[in-house]
Amino acid sequence: MVVERGMERTQGSSRPKLSGLSAVNKSRLLVIFTKNPVKGEVKTRLARSVGEQKALEVYETLREHTARVTEVVDAGRLVYYSRFVPFSDLFRTEKFIPRLQKGDDLGERMFHAIKEGFEAGFAHVVLIGTDCYELSYTILNEAFSALERHDAVIGPATDGGFYLIGLNRVLPELFLDRQWSTPEVFRETATRLQRFAIEYELLTELSDIDTFEDLKKSTLWPLQP
C-alpha cells in the first residue's frame, strides 16, 4: 500500500519544461549533486591525511568517473552545483543540464531538486552524488528498473548513509527536518519509508570515498604522484 500523505504532484500544462531533454527518456530523470571542485573546500576529511591538493585530485577523479557512467544512461540528466554554476566544467557538456542547489541543508537541497524533476513531468527520479567510485552504469539502470516495481529505491553506503535514492513521488518527510552526515542516515531513511508504507528496493551496498580509510580500501589507492 502506498500512502499519499506528504506527497505532491503537479498536473497538466502547469509543469515547467526543462530544455535540452527532448532526445532522452522522458520518464526517467537522473539528478547528480556535485560540489564545486575548489581546493580546500572538498574532501576535507580526506585532506587531513593526504593534503588539500591530493584531496582535490581524488574528488576530480570521482567526478570524472561519475560523468562517464552517467552520460550513457537512458535518462535526462541534471547536475546540481553546490555554490555556483561554472562556465566551464567536465559536466558542462550537451549531455548534462546545469542547475544550482537551493536550500539550507542537504535534505532541503535534495528535496528541491527531486521536486523540480517531478514538476517537469518525469515519472522516475534518481539522485546520486559524486563520491562513489564503485558506481556503475549497471547499478543506475537497476535503480530505474526498481522504480518500475516499487515507489522507492535506495543504494546504501558502507558508512551508514546512501549513495543513491530514487522515487516515483515527492515525499518531503524523507528529506526535511532531519540530521545528515551521520551513520544513521540510511536506517532513518528506511524507517521513514516504512512509516509511510512506501515499498522500496535495496541496491548493492557500495562505498563512498570521504576519509583516508575509505581511500585505502578503494581501487584508487595507492595515489599516483
C-alpha positions in Angstrom: 0.0 0.0 0.0 1.2 3.5 -0.8 0.2 6.3 1.4 -0.3 9.7 -0.2 0.5 11.8 2.9 3.2 14.4 2.3 3.3 13.6 -1.5 2.9 16.3 -4.1 2.1 16.1 -7.8 1.6 18.8 -10.5 -0.6 18.2 -13.4 -1.2 19.4 -16.9 0.3 22.4 -18.6 1.5 24.0 -15.4 4.5 21.7 -15.4 7.7 23.7 -16.3 9.7 22.3 -19.2 13.4 21.5 -19.0 15.0 22.5 -22.2 17.6 20.1 -23.7 16.0 16.9 -22.6 14.0 16.2 -25.7 16.3 13.4 -27.0 16.3 11.3 -23.8 13.9 9.0 -22.0 11.2 11.4 -20.9 10.0 9.3 -18.0 13.4 9.0 -16.2 15.5 11.8 -14.7 18.9 11.4 -13.1 19.9 14.1 -10.7 23.6 14.5 -9.9 24.8 16.5 -6.9 28.3 17.8 -7.1 30.4 20.2 -5.1 32.3 22.9 -7.0 35.9 21.5 -7.1 37.7 24.1 -5.1 40.9 23.3 -3.3 40.4 23.3 0.4 36.6 23.0 0.1 36.2 19.4 -1.0 37.0 16.1 0.7 38.1 18.0 3.8 38.3 14.8 6.0 40.5 13.2 3.4 42.6 16.3 3.1 43.7 15.9 6.8 45.7 12.8 5.7 46.7 13.5 2.1 46.7 17.3 1.8 44.3 19.6 0.1 45.8 19.2 -3.4 45.6 15.4 -3.4 42.1 15.5 -1.9 41.0 17.8 -4.8 42.6 15.4 -7.3 40.7 12.5 -5.7 37.5 14.4 -5.9 38.1 15.3 -9.6 38.7 11.6 -10.3 35.4 10.8 -8.6 33.6 13.4 -10.6 35.1 12.2 -13.9 34.0 8.6 -13.1 30.5 9.8 -12.3 30.3 11.7 -15.6 31.5 8.6 -17.5 28.9 6.2 -16.0 26.0 8.7 -16.1 26.4 10.1 -19.6 25.3 6.8 -21.2 22.2 6.3 -19.0 18.9 6.5 -20.9 17.5 9.4 -18.8 17.5 13.1 -18.5 20.5 14.4 -16.6 20.5 17.4 -14.3 23.7 18.4 -12.5 23.3 20.5 -9.4 26.3 22.5 -8.2 26.8 23.4 -4.6 27.9 27.1 -4.8 27.7 28.4 -8.4 27.2 27.1 -11.9 30.7 27.3 -13.6 31.2 28.5 -17.2 33.5 25.5 -17.8 33.5 22.1 -16.1 33.6 18.4 -17.0 29.8 18.3 -16.6 29.2 21.3 -18.8 28.5 19.3 -22.0 25.4 18.8 -24.1 24.7 15.6 -22.1 24.1 17.4 -18.8 21.9 20.4 -17.8 23.4 22.5 -15.0 21.4 23.8 -12.0 22.2 25.4 -8.7 21.3 23.7 -5.5 19.0 25.6 -3.2 18.2 25.0 0.5 19.8 25.5 3.9 20.9 21.9 4.3 21.5 18.7 2.2 17.9 17.5 2.8 16.3 20.7 1.6 18.6 20.7 -1.5 17.8 17.1 -2.4 14.1 17.8 -1.9 14.0 20.8 -4.1 15.9 19.0 -6.9 13.7 16.0 -6.8 10.6 18.1 -6.7 11.7 20.0 -9.8 12.1 16.8 -11.7 8.5 15.7 -10.9 7.2 19.1 -11.7 8.8 18.8 -15.1 6.7 15.7 -15.7 9.2 12.9 -15.0 7.8 9.7 -13.5 11.0 8.3 -12.0 13.7 10.5 -10.4 17.0 9.1 -9.2 19.5 11.2 -7.2 23.2 10.5 -6.7 26.3 12.3 -5.5 29.8 12.3 -6.9 31.6 10.4 -4.1 31.3 6.7 -5.2 34.0 5.2 -7.3 32.1 1.9 -7.3 29.0 3.4 -9.0 28.3 1.8 -12.4 26.0 2.1 -15.4 24.5 -1.2 -14.5 23.6 -0.1 -11.0 21.9 3.1 -12.3 19.9 1.0 -14.7 18.9 -1.3 -11.8 17.7 1.7 -9.9 15.4 2.9 -12.7 14.2 -0.6 -13.2 13.4 -0.9 -9.5 11.2 2.2 -9.8 9.1 0.3 -12.3 8.2 -2.2 -9.5 8.3 0.0 -6.3 7.8 3.6 -5.3 11.4 4.0 -4.0 14.9 2.6 -4.3 17.9 3.1 -2.1 21.6 2.4 -2.6 23.0 2.0 0.9 26.6 3.1 1.6 29.0 1.3 3.9 29.3 4.3 6.2 25.6 4.2 7.1 24.4 6.7 4.5 23.3 6.2 1.0 24.9 6.8 -2.4 21.6 6.8 -4.3 17.9 7.4 -3.7 15.1 7.2 -6.2 11.4 8.0 -6.0 8.2 7.9 -8.0 6.6 10.7 -5.9 7.7 13.6 -3.9 8.0 12.8 -0.2 9.1 15.9 1.8 9.2 13.9 5.1 12.1 11.9 3.6 14.4 14.9 3.4 13.2 17.7 5.7 13.7 18.2 9.4 16.4 15.6 9.9 20.2 15.3 10.5 22.6 14.4 7.7 26.2 13.1 7.6 25.6 10.6 10.4 25.9 6.8 10.4 22.1 6.6 10.9 21.1 8.3 7.7 20.2 5.1 5.8 18.5 3.4 8.8 16.3 6.5 9.4 15.5 6.8 5.7 14.3 3.2 5.6 12.3 3.8 8.8 10.6 6.9 7.3 9.7 4.9 4.2 8.2 2.2 6.3 6.3 4.7 8.4 4.5 6.0 5.2 4.0 2.5 3.8 6.3 3.1 0.8 7.6 -0.1 -0.7 11.2 0.2 -1.6 14.0 -1.8 -3.1 17.6 -2.0 -1.9 20.6 -2.0 -4.3 24.0 -3.4 -3.7 25.9 -1.7 -0.8 28.8 0.5 -2.1 31.5 2.6 -0.6 31.8 6.4 -0.8 35.3 7.9 -0.5 35.2 10.5 2.2 38.1 9.5 4.5 41.7 8.2 4.2 40.4 4.8 5.3 37.8 4.8 2.5 40.5 5.7 0.0 42.9 3.0 1.1 40.1 0.4 0.6 39.4 1.6 -2.9 41.0 0.9 -6.2 42.2 4.5 -6.3 44.9 3.5 -3.8 47.8 4.0 -3.9 47.7 7.5 -5.2 49.8 8.3 -8.2 52.5 11.0 -7.7 
